[in-house]
């Protein structure tokens, strides 16, 4: 059975790498299945899952040689990346990091809940690819429990800002009030729809949703109001060039919006610049667009000042989450220890059964009444329960919560965070 020492986690996030680096190592859901299968096909890794969002790419894996597993991940998923941008955790520290991620403590926006869906998606992809087993499957399942507890039992997610909301706050500092403005959303996914709702709530008078497939854009626009239109990407130049703000949130491997995508003659005659908010990773707005006259571009890195303000305001909630996290790490370790007793438990149950039969035969000379058999079964169940209870208690005390709390504090200190 795999042990906790077999666990490794390697990745990068907004905490260690700018968006220009993160976009090079983003893994799409379509590619994640092939990635985990290739990793597990090696001798170095037995299980693997990928967690990839607009702000992080992480591989959590287990294998007989942690160093070999890390080296394989570094040479494939994170090939040629600068050492300064990567973090690597093993054993209990990998568990702590994953639980922090699930709880929203390591997110760009502290407490945001989208990460739970992204962890679940990574779990489901690896499960379908048969790349999970006795170590990673319960670990990922427990991480989702941690995330749900953090948001239901503390205020970490109460009124939590989304990336879209923070981005629009940043853009408003250049644009001013949204009332009466026109906006174009490029991308009809969850983030695009969320941005559209925020803009409408802020008072934009005209909003267009663009998407590669018109049906998806029309579906997203349904119910948003009479001032919302839908169009395909063939309308990109016209709708974006004439908007006051454009929000871009699409999946892809190359820039969707280049200088040629905009009507530069029209932009040069505008009284105010076009604000482009790029929430995509990889970035969908070519960096050269920022050099155009009449255009201001914000990417995810521009959100960091507001993110830091939000984090400082949630320090008390983060401390409450830390307590839950330590409890859940202790629970996970206890379950792991108890699981290692499984062969012994099966043997113990079989021994109790054999001894019960032997005693019944000896006492009744093979002529036991139904009542005597019932009594023998009850006694077996009682004494077996006592024995298993002692095993569970032993597992629970393998490492105290106080010791885990100290270990967690050291871990957070090493991260340089509160």
C-alpha positions in Angstrom: 0.0 0.0 0.0 1.3 3.5 -0.9 2.4 5.6 2.0 2.2 9.4 2.5 5.9 9.6 1.7 5.1 8.6 -1.9 3.1 11.8 -2.3 4.5 14.8 -4.3 3.0 18.0 -5.5 4.7 20.3 -8.1 3.3 23.5 -9.5 3.3 27.2 -10.0 0.7 29.9 -9.3 0.1 33.6 -9.1 2.1 33.5 -5.9 5.3 32.4 -7.7 4.9 33.3 -11.4 3.5 36.2 -13.5 0.8 35.6 -16.0 3.4 35.6 -18.9 4.9 32.5 -17.3 1.7 30.9 -16.1 0.2 31.0 -19.6 3.0 28.9 -21.0 2.2 26.0 -18.6 -1.6 26.1 -18.6 -3.2 22.6 -19.2 -6.6 22.6 -20.8 -9.2 20.0 -19.6 -8.9 18.4 -23.1 -5.1 17.9 -22.6 -5.3 16.9 -18.9 -6.4 13.4 -19.6 -3.4 12.7 -21.9 -1.0 14.4 -19.4 -2.0 12.1 -16.5 -2.0 9.0 -18.6 1.5 9.7 -19.8 2.7 10.3 -16.3 1.2 7.1 -15.0 2.6 5.2 -17.9 6.1 5.8 -16.5 7.8 3.8 -13.8 8.2 6.8 -11.6 4.5 7.6 -11.1 1.6 5.4 -10.1 -1.2 8.0 -9.7 -1.6 11.6 -11.0 -4.0 14.4 -11.2 -3.7 17.9 -12.7 -5.3 21.0 -11.2 -5.1 23.8 -13.8 -6.8 27.2 -13.5 -6.2 30.7 -14.8 -3.9 31.2 -11.8 -2.2 27.8 -11.2 -1.0 24.6 -12.8 -0.3 21.8 -10.3 0.4 18.1 -10.6 -0.2 16.0 -7.6 1.1 12.5 -7.9 2.4 9.4 -6.1 5.1 7.0 -6.9 7.8 4.7 -5.5 10.5 7.4 -5.8 9.5 10.9 -5.0 12.6 12.4 -6.6 12.0 10.6 -9.8 8.4 11.6 -9.8 9.3 15.3 -9.4 11.9 15.1 -12.1 9.4 13.6 -14.5 6.8 16.3 -13.8 9.5 19.0 -14.2 10.7 17.6 -17.5 7.2 17.2 -19.0 4.4 19.3 -17.7 6.7 22.1 -16.4 9.6 21.7 -18.9 12.3 24.4 -19.0 10.6 26.5 -16.3 12.8 28.8 -14.1 13.4 27.2 -10.7 12.2 30.4 -9.0 8.6 30.0 -10.4 8.1 26.4 -9.1 7.1 25.0 -5.7 7.5 21.4 -4.7 5.9 19.7 -1.7 6.1 16.1 -0.5 4.3 14.1 2.2 2.3 16.0 4.8 3.3 19.3 3.3 1.7 18.3 0.0 -1.5 17.5 1.9 -1.5 20.8 3.7 -0.9 22.7 0.4 -3.7 20.9 -1.4 -6.1 21.6 1.5 -5.2 25.3 1.5 -5.9 25.4 -2.2 -9.3 23.8 -1.7 -10.1 26.2 1.1 -9.4 29.2 -1.0 -6.4 30.3 1.1 -4.0 30.1 -1.8 -6.3 31.6 -4.4 -5.7 34.9 -6.2 -9.0 36.1 -4.6 -9.0 34.8 -1.0 -11.9 32.5 -0.4 -13.2 32.2 -4.0 -15.2 29.1 -4.6 -14.4 28.4 -8.3 -11.4 26.4 -7.2 -13.6 23.6 -5.8 -15.1 23.0 -9.2 -11.6 23.0 -10.8 -10.3 20.4 -8.2 -13.4 18.3 -8.8 -12.8 18.5 -12.6 -9.2 17.4 -12.1 -10.4 14.5 -10.0 -13.0 13.4 -12.5 -10.5 13.5 -15.4 -8.0 11.4 -13.6 -10.7 9.0 -12.3 -12.0 8.5 -15.8 -8.5 7.9 -17.1 -7.9 5.3 -14.3 -5.0 7.3 -12.9 -6.2 7.4 -9.3 -5.8 4.7 -6.6 -5.6 4.3 -2.8 -3.6 7.5 -2.0 -4.8 10.2 -4.4 -8.5 9.3 -4.6 -9.2 9.7 -0.9 -6.9 12.8 -0.7 -8.7 14.7 -3.5 -12.1 13.7 -2.0 -11.1 14.9 1.4 -9.8 18.2 -0.1 -13.3 18.9 -1.5 -14.7 18.3 2.0 -12.2 20.8 3.4 -13.2 23.4 0.9 -16.9 23.0 1.6 -16.4 23.2 5.4 -14.2 26.3 5.0 -17.0 28.1 3.2 -19.9 26.8 5.2 -18.4 27.2 8.7 -16.4 30.4 8.4 -16.8 33.8 6.7 -13.9 33.2 4.3 -16.3 33.1 1.3 -18.8 35.5 2.6 -19.2 38.3 0.0 -16.1 36.9 -1.6 -14.9 38.9 -4.7 -14.6 37.0 -7.9 -11.7 37.5 -10.4 -14.2 39.1 -12.7 -15.4 41.5 -10.0 -11.9 42.5 -9.0 -10.9 43.0 -12.7 -13.8 45.4 -13.2 -12.9 47.3 -10.1 -9.4 47.8 -11.5 -10.8 48.8 -14.9 -13.1 51.3 -13.2 -10.1 53.2 -11.9 -9.3 54.2 -15.5 -12.8 54.3 -16.9 -14.7 55.9 -14.1 -18.4 55.0 -13.6 -20.0 52.3 -15.7 -23.4 54.0 -15.8 -24.4 54.6 -19.4 -21.3 52.8 -20.8 -21.2 50.1 -23.5 -19.4 46.8 -22.9 -18.4 43.8 -24.9 -17.7 40.4 -23.4 -15.6 38.0 -25.4 -16.3 34.5 -24.2 -19.6 33.1 -23.0 -18.3 30.8 -20.3 -18.8 31.1 -16.5 -16.4 34.0 -16.1 -17.8 35.9 -19.0 -21.4 35.5 -17.8 -20.3 36.7 -14.3 -18.6 39.7 -15.7 -21.7 40.5 -17.8 -23.9 40.4 -14.6 -21.5 42.7 -12.7 -21.5 45.2 -15.6 -25.2 45.3 -15.8 -25.5 45.7 -12.1 -23.1 48.6 -12.4 -25.3 50.4 -14.9 -23.9 49.7 -18.4 -26.5 50.6 -21.0 -25.5 48.3 -23.8 -23.7 45.0 -23.6 -22.7 42.5 -26.3 -21.6 38.9 -25.7 -19.3 37.4 -28.4 -18.4 33.8 -28.7 -17.0 31.4 -31.3 -20.4 29.7 -31.5 -23.3 32.0 -31.8 -25.7 29.6 -30.1 -23.5 29.7 -26.9 -23.5 33.5 -27.0 -27.3 33.6 -27.4 -27.8 31.1 -24.6 -25.6 33.2 -22.3 -27.5 36.4 -23.2 -30.9 34.9 -22.3 -32.4 36.5 -19.3 -29.8 39.2 -18.9 -32.2 41.9 -20.2 -33.2 43.8 -23.3 -29.9 45.7 -23.7 -27.9 42.5 -24.1 -27.0 41.3 -27.6 -25.2 38.2 -28.8 -22.9 37.8 -31.8 -20.2 35.6 -33.2 -16.5 36.4 -33.4 -17.0 37.8 -36.9 -18.3 40.9 -35.2 -15.2 41.2 -32.9 -13.6 44.2 -34.6 -16.7 46.3 -34.8 -18.2 45.5 -31.3 -14.9 45.7 -29.4 -13.6 48.8 -31.1 -16.8 50.7 -30.3 -17.1 49.6 -26.7 -16.0 51.5 -23.6 -14.8 48.3 -22.0 -14.0 44.9 -23.4 -13.7 41.8 -21.1 -11.9 38.9 -22.6 -12.2 35.4 -20.9 -11.6 32.6 -23.4 -9.7 29.3 -23.5 -7.0 29.0 -26.2 -3.4 28.6 -26.9 -2.7 31.8 -28.8 -3.8 35.4 -28.7 -7.3 36.0 -30.0 -7.1 39.8 -30.0 -4.2 41.4 -31.9 -3.6 44.9 -33.2 -5.3 43.9 -36.4 -8.4 42.9 -34.4 -9.2 46.5 -33.7 -10.3 49.4 -35.8 -7.4 51.7 -35.1 -8.7 54.6 -37.1 -11.9 54.6 -35.1 -9.9 54.3 -31.8 -7.8 57.3 -32.7 -10.9 59.5 -32.9 -12.3 58.4 -29.5 -12.5 60.8 -26.6 -11.7 58.1 -24.1 -9.5 55.0 -24.5 -10.8 51.5 -24.9 -10.3 49.5 -21.7 -9.5 45.8 -22.3 -9.6 43.5 -19.4 -7.9 40.1 -20.2 -8.9 37.4 -17.7 -7.6 34.6 -19.8 -4.7 32.3 -19.3 -3.0 32.0 -21.7 -3.6 35.7 -22.4 -6.0 36.3 -25.2 -4.9 39.8 -25.8 -1.6 40.2 -27.6 0.8 42.3 -25.5 1.3 44.5 -28.6 -2.3 45.7 -28.3 -1.2 47.7 -25.2 1.1 49.8 -27.4 -1.7 51.1 -29.5 -2.9 54.6 -29.0 -6.4 54.7 -27.4 -6.1 51.3 -25.7 -5.4 50.4 -22.1 -4.9 46.7 -21.3 -5.2 45.0 -17.9 -4.3 41.4 -17.3 -4.6 39.2 -14.2 -1.3 40.6 -12.7 -2.9 44.1 -12.6 -5.4 42.8 -10.1 -2.8 42.1 -7.4 -3.2 45.4 -5.4 -6.9 45.0 -4.8 -6.4 41.3 -4.1 -3.9 42.2 -1.4 -6.4 44.6 0.2 -9.1 41.9 0.2 -6.7 39.4 1.8 -5.8 41.7 4.7 -9.5 42.2 5.4 -10.1 38.5 5.7 -7.3 37.6 8.1 -9.6 36.6 10.9 -11.6 34.3 8.6 -8.4 32.8 7.3 -7.4 31.9 10.9 -10.7 30.1 11.4 -10.1 28.1 8.2 -6.6 27.2 9.4 -8.2 25.5 12.4 -10.5 23.4 10.2 -7.7 22.6 7.9 -5.6 21.2 10.7 -8.5 19.1 11.9 -9.1 17.7 8.4 -5.4 16.9 8.0 -5.5 15.0 11.2 -8.6 13.1 10.1 -6.9 12.2 6.8 -3.8 10.9 8.5 -5.9 8.9 10.9 -7.8 7.3 8.0 -4.6 6.6 6.2 -3.2 4.9 9.3 -6.3 2.9 9.9 -6.4 1.8 6.2 -2.9 0.3 6.7 -4.5 -2.0 9.3 -6.9 -3.4 6.7 -5.0 -6.7 6.2 -4.7 -7.2 10.0 -8.4 -6.4 10.4 -9.4 -9.0 7.9 -7.2 -11.5 9.7 -8.7 -10.5 13.0 -12.2 -11.0 11.8 -11.4 -14.4 10.4 -9.7 -15.4 13.6 -12.7 -14.4 15.7 -15.0 -16.3 13.3 -12.9 -19.5 13.6 -12.6 -19.2 17.3 -16.3 -18.7 17.7 -17.0 -21.9 15.7 -14.4 -23.9 17.7 -15.8 -22.8 21.0 -19.4 -23.6 20.0 -18.5 -27.0 18.8 -16.5 -27.8 21.9 -19.2 -26.5 24.3 -22.3 -27.9 22.5 -20.7 -31.0 20.9 -21.9 -29.7 17.6 -25.5 -29.5 18.8 -25.9 -25.7 19.4 -29.4 -24.4 19.6 -30.4 -21.2 17.6 -30.3 -19.2 20.9 -26.8 -20.4 21.6 -25.7 -19.5 18.1 -27.3 -16.1 18.4 -25.4 -15.5 21.7 -22.1 -16.6 20.2 -22.5 -14.2 17.3 -23.4 -11.4 19.7 -20.3 -12.0 21.8 -18.1 -12.2 18.7 -19.4 -8.9 17.4 -19.0 -7.3 20.8 -15.3 -8.3 21.3 -14.4 -7.7 17.7 -15.9 -4.2 18.1 -13.7 -3.5 21.1 -10.6 -4.7 19.2 -11.4 -2.5 16.2 -12.1 0.4 18.4 -8.7 0.2 19.9 -7.2 0.1 16.4 -9.1 3.2 15.4 -8.1 5.0 18.6 -4.5 4.1 18.0 -4.7 5.5 14.4 -6.3 8.7 15.7 -3.4 9.3 18.1 -0.6 8.6 15.6 -0.1 12.4 15.4 -1.8 14.9 17.7 -3.7 17.9 16.4 -1.4 20.2 18.4 1.7 18.8 16.7 -0.1 19.2 13.3 -1.0 22.8 14.1 2.6 23.6 14.9 3.7 21.9 11.6 1.1 23.8 9.7 2.2 27.2 11.2 5.8 26.4 10.1 4.6 25.5 6.7 2.7 28.8 6.3 5.7 30.7 7.7 7.9 29.1 5.0 5.4 30.3 2.4 5.8 33.8 3.7 2.1 34.3 4.3 0.0 35.0 7.3 
